[in-house]
Amino acid sequence: MSATTDRARAVWLRCLASGFRTALACTIVGCTTLYGPASIRHHIAFPAFSYVTVILIVTDATLGDALHGCWLALYATVQSVGPALLSLWLIGPAMLTSGTVSLAVALGAFVVVFPERTHLVAKRIALGQIVIVYVIAFINGVHTEAIMHTLHVAASTAIGVLACVLALLLPYPRLACWELKLNSERLAENVSERLNLYVKAFCAEDNALALTYISQAKTLAVAGAKLLQSIKRYQESVKWERLPLRFLRNLYLNPGERLQELEIPLRGMEMALTSCTTSLPVRILDGENKHGLVQLVENVSHTQKQIKNCLPRDSLTVPESNADNIVESHQTLQTISTRHQDLPSFFFLFCMKLLHCKSLGKPITPTQQKGSSTPCKQNGFLKSTWMSNWSTSVSSKRLMPAFKCSLSLGLAVLFGLIYSKKDGSWSGLTVAISLAAAREATFKVANVKAQGTVLGTVYGVFGCFVFERYLSIRFISLLPWFVVTSFLRHSKTYGQAGGISAVIGAVLVLGRKNFGPPSEFAIARIVETFIGLSCSIMVDLLLQPTRASSLAKAQLSKCFETLSACIGSISLVANNKTNLLENQRRLKLDISELGKFTGEAEVEPDFWFLPFPSPCYFKLMGSLSRLVDLLLFSADAVGLLEHESQKLGASWKEYVTKLDGDLEIFKEMAGSLVKCFEDVTMLLSLEFLEKELENKNISHDLEMGNSSNRNIFKVSGLDEDKIDSVTSSYLQHSKEMVDKFHAADEGERELKSQVVLCLSALAFCMSNLIKETKEIEKGIIEVLQWENPSKHINLYEISCKIRALYN
């Protein structure tokens, strides 16, 4: 109950704070445009766009985001207003027609969207400015002064940006560094609690107690994942606060980066405990090992406290007594157990060793490069210029989004002006501020945007009706709406798109004056919004006809192709750790892309198609994600063995070939099945396969295939005994190698214990890799059965047919 209450309080505080900052920024714009000096109000001719700029920048922002927004707005203004000024000056506003305006808007949109590195907020502001400049110039006709008109658009943008900065400074600044430090402290506490629970579960005397600890740790793991997302989000904002706030330099030490490195070992510990709950209590632990484990936990906790206090990596210290106890505790592991039930326990200790090294910032091997994940590419505008954006080669991947945006925006402006010349800009603005960075669920996003616009507009009309004679009170009625929309933005139903549409819809009605009767404006705005969204949907359907479900299936096949390369990279003979890590990173990116397509396919309309089997795909992604972790642990174990092999001498050279032979059997068992998955998921349908076999008159009798083809796909019929026999062979060869190495002094005993942990961890990873692969097999059968409900699914039979057709 306490955790639920704390979470509810945190959500309330977050939404109230976000609503307050948004309200303050809009109040600054409203006071300036409604009650400011006439000279200022004359230049801020488009207060509606000032409000739009505020919503685009200040939503859930920090001071760093606001400062970043200043640069983005300046960049967008140069990119859009400059060329528009030249066009208006050459053509003349009096010569504009609805057709030429639509064409000019479309061309301007293409120029803005085409550069790949331009930030999304800058693109949205630039597109909105383009719509305002051309459409309002067309509406006013000969009364438009080209230079002053474009300057008014720039001034309206500037007042919105300035309001964002002031709102993030008053009454006290909301600094990203403080948010980062607070979340890092929470994550450090979260990691400490999870670590203690895992160790308690590992040392538990009965299975029920261990399961209780594991369940508590899983709840904390969910909270830890959210904290990690927050830390990554604030890391970008911190960079923009460093320059103006150099006197607070000590606050900008980022402990979150080091805390993120501890997540993978913790996931491995959870994986080990989940695998060994049936064999508790752990037999390999004696009194000395348990004491050493407790000392290791204390050491990691001590290091986390130093990290949390933002101490530099070089100043981290370990108490000498703890360090000695840790070394001595691991030296007792001098032989490999051939009992399969002990593998999870050894893997748990291996993950503890990794956690210890990562908490101190020590590389796992001397040649390891800093950071185990793909380096993030910075999108800062200080390093990317206009020429660098356009210097890369033109490709369809960049052309299509730019062409889609220009076409949808041009059509929206054209049909908006045809419907109502006076309100024609709103259809284009709807498309402009809704630009997405990547592919999204078209119908769902359009639905929530329409609902948000209607909700906000109706609230605005209602506020105007209640406070018709009191403009100041009418503006104050926006305050509760800002809080409500903060909750809408964080809800699954509306999300960011629906929440932003709702707040813009209300503020455009309640935050302005002299725009006509509110009810008429509301109707016109809703219709124009519908026109803009309809144009976006139509262009998406014409230029992006492939359904997300088809893309998800193709991406699933790509994941299996990458997984096959990962499995093939595992070797003890060749120095393949770098290659294995690179393939593992590719697989992680492919799974991330699969998740995006699956999420989109889950919410897209079925129409006349079969419903998308999202539960099956989410289950497959869970197994693939566990395989990614297993491959990373395998790479760490292989890297350590490669590094320590030189010290083992003849015993390593004698047995490494035998060990690698056992690994080859593992790889063949898993790789063959993965290749089967790749072939099956590439099929359009089983009916297509049957027709192709009939058209080519190919026999697919299962007994007629040669033995090599049959062996490839008989892996799916493997039982646990076959897997256990290969595991036993590997463990026996590992034991013989380790026992042959005689440790005479303390350093050699430490080396031997490390080899024991690495070889045991590799055995755990390979056996679990096959088990997860067989779980994927069940998921693939579920998907095929979903797509072919009237057929009996046999992967071996389908695979033979595919081989018969394409070989």
N, C-alpha and C positions, 0 to 999 in steps of 0.2 A: 504493500500500500504506500509506503514511504517513497519507493522508487517511482511509482506512478504519479504521486503528488509532486515530486521534484520535477519530473518530466513535464507535467502540465504547467507548473509554475514557470519553467524555462521557456516553454512555447509562448505563454502569455507575455512574458517580459520581452521576448524577441519580437513578437508581433507589435506590441505597444511601442517599443523603441523604434522599429521600422516605420510604423504609422506616424509617430511624432516627427521624425526627421523628414518624411515626405510632406507632412502637413506644414512644417516650418518652411521648407523650400517653396511650396506652393503659396504660402502666405506672403513670403517675400516678393514673389512674382506678382501676386494679386495686389498687394499694397502699392507696388511700383507702378503697375499698369492702370490701377483704378484711382489711386489717390496721389500719385507722384507728381512732380512738376510737369507742367504742360510741355516743356521742351524735351523732357525725357520720354513722356508718353507719345509724343509725336514720332519719335524714332522707333519706338517699340510698336510697330504697326500690326504685328501678328502675335498677340499674347497667347493665342491657342497653341502656336508652335513652341512658345516658351514653356508652356505647361508640358507639352509632349517631350521636350528636351529634358525637363526635370525628371519625369517618370522614367525615361530611358537610362538616366545616369544614377539617380539617387536611390533607386530601389535596392534595399539591403546593402547599401554601400558603406564604405569607410572613407576616411579622409584621403587615403591613397587612391581609392577608386574615383573620388571627385577630382583630384589633381590629374589623374590619368584622363578623366573625361574632358578636362580643359584642353589637353593636347589633342584628343580625338575630335573635339568640336572644331578646333582651329584647323586641323588637317582636313576635316570634312568640308569646312567652309571654303578653303582654298581649292579643294578638289571639285566642288560643285558650283559655288557662286561665281568664281572667276570665269570659267568657260561660259556660264549662263549670261553674265554681264556682257561678254564679247558678242554672244549670239544676239541678245536683245539690241545691242547697239548697232550691229550690222543689219539685222532684219527690220527692226522697228516694231514696237508692240502693236501698232495699228494694223500691221500686215499679218498678224497671227490669226489662224483659224483653228478650229478644234482638231483638224487633221494634222496641221503643222505642229501644234502644241503636243499632241500625242507622240508624234515622231521625235520631236526634240527631247521629250521626257524619256522616251525609250532609248535614244542614243546616249543621253547623259547617264541613264541607269546602267547601261552596258559598260561605259567607261569607269563607273564607280565600282561595280561589282567584280569586274574582270581581275584586278590585281588580287593575288591569292593571300598576301600577308596583311592586307588591310583589316583592322579590327571590325567586328560585327557592329558595335555601337557607332563607329565612324561611318560605316556604310549606311546604317539606318538614318542617321542625322543628315548625311549628304543627300540621300534619296528624298527625304522629306523636304529639304531645302529646294531641290530641283522641282518638285511638284509645286511648292508655294510660288517660286519665282515665275515659272512659265504660266501656270493656270491663273494666278491672280493678275499677271500682266495681260493675259487674254481677256479676263473679265473686265478690267478697268480700261482696256483699249488705249485710245489716244491720250488718256489722262495719266498714263504710266510714264514716269521718268526712269529710264533704264538704270542710271547710276544710283539714284536715291532709293529706288525700289529694292535693288540687291543689297544696298547698305542696311535697309530696314530689316530685311531677312536676317542678315548677319547680326544686327543689334538684338533682334528678338531671340536668336540663339544664344548670344552672349549673356543676356540677363538670366536665362534659364541656367546656364553653366555657373554663373556667379552665385545664384541662389543656392545651388547644390553645395558649393564650397562653404558658404556661410552656414548652411544647415548642418553640415558635418563638423563645423567648428563651435557652434553655439548649442547649448550653454557651456558645453565642454567638448573638446574634440573626441570623435570616435576614431581612434587610431587602430590600424590593422596590426601594429606590433603588439598592442595590449591584447587584442583578440587572439593573436597567435600565441602569445605567452600563456594566456588563460587556458586555451584549448590544449596546449602542450602540457601544462600542469595536470589537467584532467586526464590526458592520455597517459602520462607517466603513472598516475595513480591507478588508472585502469589496467595498465600492463602489470603493475605490481600485484594487484588483486588477482588477476588472471593467473599469473605465475604461481602465486601462493596456492591457489585452488588446484592448479594442475599438479603441483608437487604433493599436496595433500591427497589428491586422488591416486597418484602414483604410489604413495606410501600407505594407502588405506588397507585395513585388514580384512575388509569384506567388500563384495561387489556392490551392494546397495549404497553404501556410503560413498564409494567412488563415483557412481552414477549421479549422486546428488551434487557432488563437487563439479563434475563435468557439466551438468545442466546449468549450474550457476555461472560457470565460466562462459558458456555459450551466450547467455544473456549479455554478459559484459562484452563479449566479442562483437555483438551487433552495435552496442554503444561505441565501442572503439573504432569500428569502421566509419561511423558518422563523424567522430572526432577527426579521423584522418582526412575525410573529405573537407571538413572545415579548415584544417591546417593547410591543405593544398590550395584551397581557395584564397586564403589570406596571404600565402607566400608571394603571389603576384602583386598584391596591393602594397605590400611592405616596400617593394622596390621604389615606388613612387613617393614614399614618405622620407626616404633616406636623404635626398638632396636638400629639401627645405628644412628638415629637422635634424641637422647634423649634430646639434648639441645633445640629442637623445640617442647617440650612436650605440650606447651600451644596451639599449632596449631592442636593438635590431639583430642581436645574436639569435639564430634560429635553432632552437633545440628540437623542433618538430622533425627535421630531416633525419636526425639520429634516431629518434623514437620510431620513425617509420620502418627503419631497418630491423626492428625487433619483431615486427608482425609475422614475418615468414617463419622464424623458429617457433613462435607461439602456435601457429597453425599446424606445424609439424608435431608439436607436443600433443595437441588435441587429436590429431590423426592417430598418433601412437596409442593414446589412452582409449580412443574409440575402438581400436583393434584388439586391445588386450583386456577389456573389461571382463571377459569370460574366464581369464586366467589369473585373476587377482586372488590373494596378494602376490606381489612380484617376488619370485624366488631368487633372483640374482642379487637382491639387496641383503647385505648383512649389516650388522650394526655400524661398521666403519663406513660403508658406502652411504647409508642413510645420513650419518653425521656429515659426510662430505657434501651430500646433496643439499642439506640445510645450510651449510656454509656457503655453497654456491648461490643459493637464493638470496642470502644476506648480502653477498658481494654484488649481485646484479641490482638489488634494491638500493644499495649504497651508491652505485654508479648512476642509477636513474635519478637520485636526489641531486647529484651534481649536474646532470644534464638539465634537469628541471630548473635549476638555479642559473642556467645559461653559462656554465663554466666552459671555457674553450676545451676542445678535444685533447690538446696536449697536457692540460692540467689535471685530467682525470687521474685519480689515485685509487689504489686498492690496498686495504690494510694488509700488512705483511703476514699476520697470523692467518687471515682468510686465504691469502694466496698460497701459503704453504699447505694448508689443509685441503685446498682444491686439488693441488698437484698430487698430494698423497692419496686422496680418495680415488682418483682416476687410475693410479698406478696399480690398484688391486685388480683391475680388469686385464688379466694377462692371458686369457684363452677365450676362444670362441665357442659358444654353446651351439650344439647341433640340434637342440630342441626348437622347433618352429614357434612354439609358444613364447619363447624368450626374445624373438626378434623385435616385437614392439617395444620391449623394455630397453634393449640396446639402442633402438632408434630414438627413444625418448631421451636417453643420456647423450646421444649424438646431437640432438637439437638443443639440449642444455649447453653443450660445448659451443655450438654456434651462437647461442644467445649470449654466452659469456664473452665471446670474442667481439660480437657486434656491439655489445653495450659499452665496451672499452674502446671501440673504434679500431680494433685490430683487424687487418685483412686476414681472411681465411687462409690464403696462401700468399707468399710474398709477391707473386706476379699478378695477383688479382687487381683489377682496375677498380677505382673507387666508384661505388654505386653499382647495384645489380640490375637496375632497370634502365630502360632506354632514356637517354638524356632528353629533357624537355626542350623543345625549340622555343626560343623567346620570340614573342610577337611584338615587342616594344617598338614604338615608332622612332625612338632615338637612333636605332640601328638599321632601320629599313626606310629607304627613301622611295620616292616615286619611280626613279629609274630602276632600282633593284626589284621593285614589284613587277615591272614590265620586262625585265631582262631575261627571265626564264622563258623557255620554249613554250609556244602555244600548243595546248593539248585539248582534246575533247572534254577531259575532266574539268578543265577550267572554263571552256567555252560554253558548255551546256548550262551551268548555273547562271552565268551572266546573260545568256540569251533568254532563258526562262524568265528571269527577273525583268529584263527590259521589255519582253513581250507582254507579260502579265500587267506590268505597270502602265505601259502604253495603252493597252486595251481598257484597263480600269479608268484611266483618265478620259479616254475617248467616250466610253459609254456613260461615264459620270457626267461629262459635259452635255451629252445628248439628253440625258434625263433632266438635269437642272444645271444651267450655266452658273447660277449664283452659288450653288453648293457643290460644284463639280470637283473641288479639290479633295473632298473627304474620301472619295473612293480611291484616289491615288495614295493619300496618306495612309489608308488602311493597309495597302500593300507595302508601302515603303517602310513603315515601322514594324512590319511583321516579317521582314526578311529573316530567314533562318540560316545558320552556319552550315547545316548539313541536311540531308534528307530527313523528313519528318512525316508523321502520320497525317496526311493531308486532310482527310475528312474529320478526324477527331479534333485537330487544331482549329480548323475552320469552325467547327461546332462550338467549341469553348470560347473562341473569339466573338462569335455572334452572340452567344448567351451573355458574355461579359459586357459587350457593348450595350445590349438591351437593358441589362440590369443597371448599369451605370447611368445610362441616359434616362431611364424611368425614374431613378432616384433623384437625378438632377431636376427633372420636370416637377416631381413631387415637392422638392425643396423650394423651387421657385413659386409654386402654388401656395405653400404654407407661409413663406416669408417674402411675399410679393413686394411689399413696400419697404423692406429693410434689407438693403444690399449687404451690409456688414454681417448681419445675423445669417443671411443666406449663405455667405461664404463660410461662416463658422460651422454651419451644418455639414460641411465636408469632413470635419475632424473625425466623427465616428465612422464615416465611410472609409477613410484611410486605414483605420484599424481593421475593419471588416475585410477589406481587400488584401490586407497583409495575411490574414488567415486563408483567404481564397488562393493566394499565390503559393502557399505551402501545402495546399490540399491536393489530393490525387485527382479529384474531379475536375478542377479548373486549372491548376498549375500556374506557371508564370504567364502564359499567354492569356488565359482567361482573366486572371487577376489584374494584369496591366490594362487590358481592354476595359475592365469594369471601372478602374480608377480614372482612366482617361475620359470615358463616357460621362462620368459625373462632373469632373472638373471643367470640362469644356462648356457645360451648361451653367454651373453655379459660379464659376470663376471669371465670368466675363459679363459685359453689358452691351446694350445697343446692337444685338444680333437678331432682333426680331422676336416674335412670340416664341417662348420655349417649346410649346407643343409642336409648332410647325418645324422648328429646327430639329427637334427630336425625331420626327418622322423622316425628314430629309436625310438626317445623319444615318438612321438605321437602314434606309433604302440604299444610300451610297455605300455603306459598309457591306451590305449584301452584294452590291455590284462588284466591289473590289474583291471580296472573298470568292465570288462566282468566277471571276476572271482567273484568279489564282488556281482554283480547282480545275477549271477547264484546261489551262495551260499545262498543269501537272499531268492530267490524264492524257493529253496529246503527246507531250514530250517525254513523259516518264511513265509509260504504260505498264511496265513490269511490276507485278504485284510484289509486296514485301514478302509474302509467303514463298514465292518462287526464288527470291533473292536469299531468303533464309536457308532454303534447301541447298542452293548452290554454294552458299558460304559454309554450310555444314560439311559438304564434300571437300571444300578447300581446307577446312580444319583437319580433316582426316589425312589429307595429303601432307600437310605440315607435320602432323603427329607422326606419320610414317617416317619422315625425314629425321625427326627428333629421336625416335627409337633407333634408327640406323646409326645415329651419331654416338651412341653409348659404346665405349670401348676402353679396355684397360691397357691394350697394346699400343694403340696410336694415341698421341696427345690431342684428343678431340674435345677437350673441355670448352675451348672457345667456340668451336663449331656447334657444340651442344647448347651452349648458352644462347647463341645467336638464333638457332632454330626454336629454342624455348621462348624467346622474346617474340618471334614471329607468330608462334602458336598463341601466345597471350593476346597479341593484337588481333589475330583472326577471331578468337573467341569473343573479344570485346565487340568486334564488328557483328558477329553473329547475334550477340545480345541486343544490339540496336535494331537489327532486322526483325528479330523475334518480338521485341516490344512493339514495333510498328505493326507487324502482322497480327498481333493479338487484338488490336483495336480497329483494324481496317474492316470495312463492311464486307460481308460474305457475298452479297448479291446472289448470283447463281452458282458460286463456287462452293466447294466443301469447306466447312469450318476449319480453321487452322488449329492443329493439335498443340497448342502452346504448352500444356503441362508436360507433354513428352519432350519438347525442345528444352524447357527449363531443366528437366531432369538430365538431359544429355549435357547441357552446359555445366551443371553441377559436377558431373563425372569428368568432363574435360578440364574444368578448373582444378580439380584434385590431381589430375594427371600433370598439369602444369607445375604444381607444387612438387610432386614426386620427381619430375624431371630436373627441377632446380636442385633438390636435395641430392639427386644422383650426380649432378654436375659438381656439387661441393665435395661429395665423397670421392669422386674420381680425381678431382683436382688435388685433394689432400694426399691421396694414394700416389699420384704422379710425383708430387713433391717429396714424399717420404720414401719412395721406392729406392732411391739411390743409397739410402742409409741401411736398407735391409740386406743388400748384398746378394749372395747366391740364392738364398731362399726365395726371394722375389722373382728372380729370373727363371728359376726352376718351375715355379707354380703359376706364374702369370698367364702362360699359355693355356693351362687347364682351366683357370678361372675365366679367362676370356672365352674359352669354348663353352662353358656353362652359360655365360652371358649371351652368346650367340644363339643358344637354344631358347633362352628367354625372349630374345629379340625376334626370332623366327615365329615363335608362338603368338606373340602380341602383334608383330608386324603383319603377318599373314591375315589376321582377322581385321586389322585396321584397313588393309588394302581391300578386303571384301567390302567393308563399310563404304569406302570411297567409291567403289564401282556401283554399289547398289544405290547410293544417294544421288548419283549422277543420272539415273534413269528418269525419263519423263514420266513414265507410268509402266505398270506391268502389262497393260494391254498393248502398249507400243512395242514392248519387247516380244510379245507373242506374235504380233502381226509381222514384225521384221523377220522372225524366225520362219514363219510360214511363207513370206514373200521370197526369201532366199532358199527355201526348201532345205533348211539345216536341221539335222537331227540333234536332239539334246538329251539322249539317253544317258542317265547318270553313270551307268556302268561302262559306257563306251569311251569316256574320257581317259587320257593317259594318267599314270600314277602321279606324275608331278603336279598336274592340275588338281587332282583330287586331294593331295596332301595340303595344298595351299589353303583349302577351305574346310578341311576336316578339323581345324583348330576349334571351331565352334562346338565340336562334340567332345572336347577335352573334359575330363573329370578332374576332381581335386587331387586324385592320386598321382596323375601325370605331373601336375604342377608341383606337388610335394616332392616327388622323386627328383626333379631337376633342382629344386631348392636344397634338398638334402645333399645332392652331389656337390653343389657350390659350397655349402657350409663345411662339408667334409674336407674339400680341397683347401678352403680357407683355414680350417683348424690345423691341418697338416703343415701349412706354410708358417703359420704363427708359432706353432709349437717347435718348429725347427730353429726359430730365431731365439737365441739365448740372451736374455737381458742381464748384463752384469752390474750395471750401475743405475743410478736414479734416472739419468737422461734416457738410457735405453729402455727402461721400464715405462717411462712416459711415452716414448715413441711406440712401443709395442701396444700399449693400451689405446693409443690413438688409431693405430692400424686396426685393432679389434673393433673399435666403434665404427670406423669407416666401412670395413668389409661387411659388418652386420647391417649397417644402415643401407648399404647398396643392395643387400639381399632383401631387406624389407621393402625397399622401393620397387625392385623388379617384380617380386611376388604380388605386391599390391597393384602394380601397373597392369598385370594380367587380369587380376580380379576386377579392376575398374573397367578394363576393356570388355570383359564379359558382361558387366553391368550396362555398358554402352550397347552391346549386342541386344540386350533385352529392350532398350529404348528404341533402337532401330526397328526391331520387329513391331513394337507398338505403333511407330509412325507408319510403317508399311501397312499394318492391319487397319489403321485409321483411314488410310487412303484407299484401301481395297477391302472393305468390310465383308465381302462375299467370298473372299479367297482365303485359302490356308497358306500362311507365310512360312517358307522354308528358305533360309538364307543360303544354305548349301546348294539347293536346287536353282535358286535365282542366279547365284554366282556362276554355276556351271553353264547356264544358258547364256550369260553375258560373255563368258570365255568362248563359248561355241560360236557366238555371233561375231565377235570382234577379233578372234585369233585365226 
